[in-house]
């Protein structure tokens, strides 16, 4: 009967300590590449295969023991105004959740401002290498289609969202298309039929048009009885939101949390006169109805994936970027209500190009 080849068998064959062999088999960057390749080749020739039960036991032990400090993970801020990044509540939750998860794993998140006076991508790379910081959390960019001039050679990096283009890194983001589809489905269940979308064009572009695509396809393919309303483009200050509301008279508006206050300031009673639903509810807000995009989980998963990349020795631009999409959670809130059923459904709206007023 053939016995399983163990790490100690490989250690005996290579003349190395079994802990060194274990690190080599995990492709740890703490050891020289030549040593890792040598051990991995010997292991392959000997027919070594990891024991899944042992691997599970090691993971269990690691979660139960107090982690020792490993290293720093760099939170790379590319915003012209350093504080503006975290003034966005969603991005601040990314940062806080990433920091908490990093501490659980024995790491620490430290911010590096790429726009600091005298700083450059080359200088930042040198600073990180000097401090032996390998893991990079690339924060959301200030504008869509932002190009980050940075040499990722020797670094493990993961990006938040799609705002960095070309999208060459692994990405963790909310599933914005499904977020919008879920919102439309809920509104249809409640009886709303004139659904208005108020979204900044720039923010829609930062999520690769996932919000607008979900809104448009829901109307033209899934719920063809809905009255299609041209989305309101808040990037055009010459067209006040009140004009859009008066022109199209939606019975519910999809927007961001702060828009609920704007509607009330215009004199609307919510939800009696008009309903409101947020595309990204603050998890501490029990008043507004909508979807919480699980910002905290996005921050946690970004760190989980980054630490895994570091442990596996995965550095540089990946040959095939992988996008991890996080689902949203519905929050009932108090800004929606059940609508009276329509006596007659409007005819289907023909497919047409989408534009904002």
C-alpha positions in Angstrom: 0.0 0.0 0.0 1.5 3.4 -1.0 1.7 5.9 1.8 1.1 9.6 1.4 4.2 11.7 0.8 4.5 14.2 3.7 6.3 17.5 4.1 8.8 15.8 6.3 9.6 13.3 3.5 10.4 16.2 1.2 12.4 17.9 3.9 14.5 14.7 4.3 15.0 14.5 0.5 16.1 18.2 0.2 18.0 18.5 3.4 15.9 21.5 4.5 13.9 22.0 7.6 10.2 20.9 7.3 9.0 24.5 8.1 11.1 25.8 5.2 9.6 23.2 2.9 6.1 24.2 4.0 6.8 27.8 3.1 8.2 26.8 -0.3 5.1 24.8 -1.0 3.0 27.8 -0.2 5.3 29.8 -2.6 6.0 32.3 0.2 7.9 35.4 -0.9 9.9 35.2 2.3 12.2 32.6 0.6 14.3 32.9 -2.5 12.6 32.0 -5.8 15.4 29.4 -6.5 14.7 27.6 -3.2 11.0 27.6 -3.8 11.3 26.1 -7.3 13.7 23.4 -6.1 11.4 22.2 -3.4 8.4 22.4 -5.6 10.1 20.3 -8.3 11.2 17.7 -5.7 7.7 17.6 -4.3 6.2 17.0 -7.7 8.6 14.2 -8.5 7.8 12.5 -5.2 4.1 12.7 -5.9 3.3 15.1 -3.0 -0.3 16.2 -2.7 -1.6 18.4 0.1 -3.8 16.7 2.7 -7.1 18.6 2.7 -7.8 17.6 6.3 -4.5 19.0 7.5 -5.1 22.2 5.5 -8.5 22.6 7.1 -7.0 22.1 10.6 -4.3 24.7 9.9 -6.9 27.3 8.8 -9.0 26.5 12.0 -5.9 27.0 14.2 -5.0 30.2 12.6 -8.5 31.6 13.2 -8.4 30.7 16.8 -5.0 32.1 17.7 -4.1 35.7 18.2 -2.5 36.8 15.0 1.1 38.1 15.1 1.8 41.3 13.2 2.7 40.4 9.6 3.1 43.6 7.6 1.4 46.8 6.4 -1.1 46.9 3.6 -1.0 50.2 1.7 -4.3 52.0 1.1 -3.4 54.1 -2.0 -5.3 57.4 -2.2 -5.1 59.0 -5.7 -7.5 61.9 -5.0 -6.3 65.5 -5.4 -7.9 66.4 -2.1 -6.7 63.8 0.4 -9.6 64.0 2.8 -12.3 64.0 0.0 -11.9 60.2 -0.6 -13.1 59.3 2.9 -15.7 62.1 3.0 -17.7 59.8 0.8 -19.5 57.5 3.3 -19.3 54.4 1.1 -15.5 54.7 0.6 -15.0 55.5 4.3 -16.8 52.2 5.1 -14.5 50.4 2.7 -11.5 51.8 4.6 -12.8 51.0 8.1 -13.8 47.5 7.2 -10.5 46.8 5.4 -8.6 48.0 8.5 -10.7 45.9 10.9 -10.2 42.8 8.7 -6.5 43.4 8.3 -6.0 43.5 12.1 -7.8 40.2 12.4 -5.2 38.7 10.1 -2.2 40.3 11.7 -1.8 43.2 9.3 -2.3 47.0 9.5 -3.8 49.3 6.8 -1.9 52.6 6.3 -2.9 55.3 3.9 -0.4 56.6 1.3 -1.4 59.8 -0.6 -0.2 59.6 -4.2 -1.0 63.3 -4.8 1.1 64.5 -1.9 3.4 67.4 -2.8 6.7 65.9 -4.0 5.2 62.4 -4.4 5.2 60.4 -7.6 4.3 56.8 -8.5 8.0 56.0 -8.7 8.8 57.5 -5.4 5.8 55.7 -3.7 7.0 52.4 -5.2 10.5 53.0 -3.7 9.0 53.9 -0.3 6.9 50.8 -0.2 9.8 48.5 -1.3 12.1 50.1 1.3 9.5 49.4 4.0 8.8 45.9 2.7 5.1 46.6 2.0 3.9 44.3 -0.7 0.1 44.5 -0.5 -1.8 47.4 -2.1 -5.4 48.3 -1.7 -6.2 50.7 -4.6 -8.9 52.9 -3.4 -11.7 54.1 -5.8 -10.4 56.8 -8.1 -11.8 60.4 -8.1 -13.1 60.1 -11.6 -14.2 57.4 -14.0 -11.6 56.1 -16.6 -8.7 57.2 -14.3 -5.3 55.8 -15.4 -2.9 55.0 -12.6 0.7 55.3 -13.6 2.2 52.8 -11.3 4.5 49.8 -11.8 2.9 46.9 -10.0 5.9 44.6 -10.5 6.7 42.9 -7.2 3.4 44.1 -5.6 0.2 42.3 -4.8 -2.7 44.7 -5.6 -6.5 44.7 -5.7 -8.8 47.5 -6.7 -12.1 48.8 -5.4 -14.6 49.1 -8.2 -14.1 49.9 -11.9 -13.0 53.6 -11.9 -9.4 52.7 -12.7 -9.0 52.1 -16.4 -7.8 50.0 -18.0 -9.1 47.5 -15.4 -5.9 45.4 -15.2 -6.1 44.4 -11.5 -8.4 42.0 -9.6 -11.5 44.0 -8.5 -14.0 43.8 -5.6 -17.2 45.7 -6.2 -20.9 45.8 -5.7 -23.0 44.0 -8.3 -24.6 47.3 -9.4 -26.6 45.7 -12.3 -28.4 43.3 -9.9 -28.7 46.1 -7.4 -30.8 48.1 -9.8 -32.8 45.1 -10.9 -33.7 44.3 -7.3 -34.8 47.8 -6.7 -37.1 47.8 -9.8 -38.5 44.4 -8.8 -39.4 45.6 -5.3 -41.0 48.8 -6.7 -43.1 46.7 -9.1 -44.2 44.5 -6.2 -45.4 47.6 -4.3 -47.4 48.8 -7.3 -45.2 51.7 -8.5 -45.3 52.2 -12.3 -43.7 55.6 -13.0 -40.2 55.0 -11.7 -37.7 57.9 -12.0 -34.0 57.5 -11.7 -31.8 60.4 -10.6 -28.1 59.5 -11.0 -25.0 61.5 -11.7 -23.6 60.5 -15.1 -20.1 60.4 -13.7 -21.1 58.0 -10.9 -22.9 55.7 -13.4 -19.7 55.6 -15.5 -17.6 54.7 -12.4 -19.6 51.5 -12.1 -19.4 50.8 -15.9 -23.0 51.9 -16.5 -24.3 49.0 -14.3 -27.0 51.2 -12.8 -28.3 52.7 -16.1 -28.2 49.3 -17.8 -30.2 47.6 -15.1 -32.8 50.5 -15.2 -33.1 50.5 -18.9 -33.3 46.7 -19.5 -35.9 46.3 -16.7 -38.2 48.7 -18.5 -37.7 47.5 -22.0 -37.5 43.7 -21.4 -38.6 42.6 -18.0 -41.4 45.0 -17.0 -42.7 46.4 -20.3 -45.9 47.7 -18.7 -43.9 50.4 -16.8 -44.0 53.9 -18.1 -40.5 54.8 -19.1 -39.2 58.1 -17.7 -36.0 59.7 -18.9 -33.4 59.5 -16.1 -32.5 62.8 -14.5 -28.9 63.8 -15.1 -27.8 65.8 -12.1 -24.6 66.7 -13.9 -26.5 69.4 -15.7 -27.2 72.2 -13.1 -29.1 74.3 -15.6 -31.9 71.7 -15.4 -33.3 71.8 -11.8 -34.5 68.5 -10.4 -37.9 70.2 -9.8 -38.4 70.7 -13.5 -37.8 67.0 -14.1 -40.2 66.1 -11.4 -42.9 68.5 -12.8 -42.4 67.3 -16.4 -42.4 63.5 -15.8 -44.3 63.2 -12.5 -42.7 60.0 -11.2 -44.5 58.2 -8.4 -41.2 57.1 -7.0 -37.6 58.3 -7.3 -34.4 56.2 -7.1 -31.4 58.1 -5.9 -28.8 58.5 -3.1 -29.7 59.0 0.6 -29.3 62.8 0.5 -31.9 63.1 -2.3 -34.6 62.2 0.2 -34.0 65.4 2.1 -34.0 67.4 -1.2 -37.4 66.1 -2.1 -38.8 67.0 1.3 -37.2 70.5 1.0 -39.2 70.9 -2.3 -42.4 70.2 -0.3 -43.0 66.6 -1.2 -44.5 64.3 1.4 -42.7 61.0 1.5 -44.1 58.4 0.9 -47.6 59.8 0.7 -47.1 62.0 -2.4 -44.0 60.3 -3.8 -41.9 57.3 -2.9 -38.1 57.3 -2.5 -35.6 54.5 -2.6 -31.8 54.7 -2.2 -29.3 52.8 -4.3 -26.9 52.6 -1.3 -28.5 53.0 2.1 -26.3 53.9 5.0 -26.4 50.7 7.2 -27.1 52.9 10.3 -30.2 54.5 8.6 -33.5 52.8 9.4 -35.6 55.4 7.8 -34.8 55.3 4.1 -35.9 52.4 2.0 -33.5 50.8 -0.4 -30.5 48.6 -0.9 -27.4 48.5 1.3 -24.5 47.6 -1.0 -22.6 45.7 1.7 -19.8 48.2 1.7 -18.3 46.6 4.8 -18.2 43.2 3.2 -16.5 44.8 0.1 -13.7 46.1 2.4 -13.4 42.8 4.2 -13.2 40.7 1.0 -10.7 43.0 -0.6 -8.3 42.3 2.3 -9.1 38.6 2.3 -8.2 38.3 -1.3 -5.1 40.6 -1.0 -3.7 38.6 1.9 -4.3 35.4 0.0 -2.4 36.8 -3.0 0.6 37.8 -0.8 0.7 34.3 0.8 0.6 32.7 -2.7 3.3 35.0 -4.0 1.0 36.5 -6.7 2.5 39.8 -7.8 2.3 42.2 -10.7 -0.5 42.6 -13.2 -2.5 39.4 -13.3 -2.8 37.7 -16.7 -6.6 37.5 -16.3 -8.2 40.0 -13.8 -11.0 38.5 -11.7 -13.9 40.6 -10.5 -15.6 39.6 -7.2 -19.1 41.0 -7.1 -20.9 41.5 -3.7 -24.7 41.4 -3.6 -26.8 44.1 -1.9 -29.3 43.7 1.0 -32.8 45.2 1.0 -33.8 47.5 3.8 -37.5 48.2 4.2 -37.3 51.7 5.7 -40.2 54.1 5.7 -40.0 56.0 2.4 -42.1 53.5 0.3 -45.7 52.4 0.6 -48.0 50.0 -1.2 -49.7 51.6 -4.2 -53.3 51.4 -5.3 -53.5 48.9 -8.3 -53.8 50.4 -11.7 -57.1 50.0 -13.5 -55.4 49.7 -16.8 -51.8 49.1 -17.6 -50.1 51.4 -20.1 -48.9 49.9 -23.4 -45.4 48.6 -23.7 -42.7 51.2 -24.3 -40.7 50.8 -27.5 -37.0 50.3 -27.2 -35.2 53.7 -27.6 -31.9 55.3 -26.8 -31.4 56.5 -23.2 -30.6 60.1 -22.6 -30.8 62.4 -19.6 -32.4 65.8 -19.5 
